Amino acid sequence: MINIIPVVEMPWIKEGECAPWPVTDVPGLQWVPLEPSNLACLGTFMLQLCYGMEVHSVDEAIEVIRASDELGAYGGVQFTQQETVIGPSCCSGLEHCHEWLTFLRTGAAPWMGHEPSAWAEKVGTEIIIWSDGGSSSPRQKLGPFIAAPIFEFDQALASAEQLLQKFLSDVPNWLAAVGRADAQDIVPKILDRFSMDPGVAEALRRDAELDRDPSLEMTLDELRRGLGR
């Protein structure tokens, strides 16, 4: 059985410094599974949204998020099957994890980062996730791999979407916990960037089931516009 969970990277904090609010107690640059209702985990996500901006307070973070034209967070989805774990690598973004739905239709897998360069392919009725080799041309099938029937992969992906949506719905609770319940205006911006609209997900899955002609494929952004999202 394959398991898929969204993860975010713990930002690197300089020696002798500390995060401006409570975060997950793990070393910098480690992957943190997203846990709904976990304020420290939410704090890690919020800090990742400001990564590289040297924020020192909640107020500064809120202003950074407000001013950002395109929010991003190092992260993605992590695949587990028994003892094998394949996750995102350097520079992978949590904001792109919903492109896995497009992958079910087109076979074009989202970029999972580099060093190592994990990648995925559709082979018949199976999805195979390779732990490395994605940066080569042609791609190489390197390292441990995970294989699962497409229907099982889709079910696991749906669970990951629900978990991510539940996690993001707790952002207002985090704002309240850090004394900035008045900053609810940043919530729609975060949701729009990182959450999957149920209507979009349903449309993408419907297209996958119909096995559409590749010449008729739409990008995720085109589909969003078509649905008026």
Backbone hydrogen bonds, N-H to C=O, Kabsch-Sander energy under -0.5 kcal/mol:
donor,donor_aa,acceptor,acceptor_aa,energy
3,N,80,T,-2.7
5,I,78,Q,-2.0
7,V,76,G,-2.8
8,V,32,V,-2.0
9,E,74,Y,-2.9
10,M,30,Q,-3.1
17,E,14,K,-2.2
24,T,40,A,-0.8
26,V,24,T,-1.8
29,L,10,M,-3.9
30,Q,27,P,-1.2
32,V,8,V,-3.1
34,L,6,P,-2.2
38,N,35,E,-1.7
39,L,37,S,-0.9
42,L,38,N,-2.5
43,G,39,L,-2.2
44,T,40,A,-1.8
45,F,41,C,-2.1
46,M,42,L,-2.5
47,L,43,G,-2.2
48,Q,44,T,-2.2
49,L,45,F,-1.7
50,C,46,M,-0.6
50,C,47,L,-0.9
51,Y,48,Q,-1.5
53,M,50,C,-2.4
61,A,57,S,-2.0
62,I,58,V,-2.5
63,E,59,D,-1.8
64,V,60,E,-2.1
65,I,61,A,-2.4
66,R,62,I,-2.4
67,A,63,E,-2.0
68,S,64,V,-1.1
75,G,92,S,-2.1
76,G,7,V,-2.2
78,Q,5,I,-3.0
79,F,86,I,-3.4
80,T,3,N,-2.5
81,Q,84,T,-2.5
84,T,81,Q,-2.3
86,I,79,F,-2.9
89,S,112,M,-2.9
90,C,114,H,-1.1
92,S,89,S,-1.9
94,L,73,A,-3.2
96,H,93,G,-1.6
97,C,94,L,-1.6
99,E,96,H,-2.0
100,W,97,C,-1.5
101,L,98,H,-1.7
102,T,98,H,-0.6
103,F,99,E,-2.0
104,L,100,W,-1.3
105,R,101,L,-0.7
105,R,102,T,-1.0
106,T,102,T,-2.9
107,G,103,F,-2.2
109,A,107,G,-1.0
112,M,118,A,-0.6
114,H,90,C,-1.3
118,A,116,P,-0.8
119,W,130,W,-1.9
121,E,128,I,-2.1
123,V,121,E,-0.6
123,V,126,E,-2.6
126,E,123,V,-1.9
127,I,148,A,-3.2
128,I,121,E,-2.7
129,I,146,I,-3.2
130,W,119,W,-3.2
130,W,128,I,-0.6
131,S,142,L,-0.6
131,S,144,P,-1.6
132,D,142,L,-1.1
134,G,117,S,-2.8
136,S,133,G,-1.1
140,Q,133,G,-2.2
142,L,132,D,-1.7
142,L,140,Q,-1.2
146,I,129,I,-2.2
148,A,127,I,-2.2
150,I,125,T,-2.6
153,F,149,P,-2.5
154,D,150,I,-2.7
155,Q,151,F,-1.9
156,A,152,E,-2.2
157,L,153,F,-2.5
158,A,154,D,-2.3
159,S,155,Q,-1.8
160,A,156,A,-1.9
161,E,157,L,-2.3
162,Q,158,A,-2.1
163,L,159,S,-2.3
164,L,160,A,-2.6
165,Q,161,E,-2.7
166,K,162,Q,-2.4
167,F,163,L,-2.5
168,L,164,L,-2.7
169,S,165,Q,-1.8
170,D,167,F,-1.5
171,V,168,L,-1.8
174,W,170,D,-1.9
175,L,171,V,-2.4
176,A,172,P,-2.1
177,A,173,N,-2.2
178,V,174,W,-1.8
179,G,176,A,-1.3
180,R,175,L,-3.3
183,A,180,R,-2.1
184,Q,181,A,-0.6
186,I,183,A,-1.7
187,V,184,Q,-1.3
189,K,185,D,-0.5
190,I,186,I,-1.8
191,L,187,V,-2.8
192,D,188,P,-2.7
193,R,189,K,-1.2
194,F,190,I,-2.2
195,S,191,L,-2.5
197,D,195,S,-0.6
200,V,197,D,-0.6
201,A,197,D,-2.4
202,E,198,P,-2.5
203,A,199,G,-2.1
204,L,200,V,-2.6
205,R,201,A,-2.4
206,R,202,E,-2.4
207,D,203,A,-2.1
208,A,204,L,-1.9
209,E,205,R,-2.3
210,L,206,R,-1.7
211,D,207,D,-0.9
211,D,208,A,-0.6
212,R,207,D,-1.1
216,L,213,D,-2.6
217,E,214,P,-1.5
223,L,219,T,-2.2
224,R,220,L,-2.4
225,R,221,D,-2.4
226,G,222,E,-2.3
227,L,223,L,-1.8
228,G,225,R,-1.1
229,R,224,R,-3.0
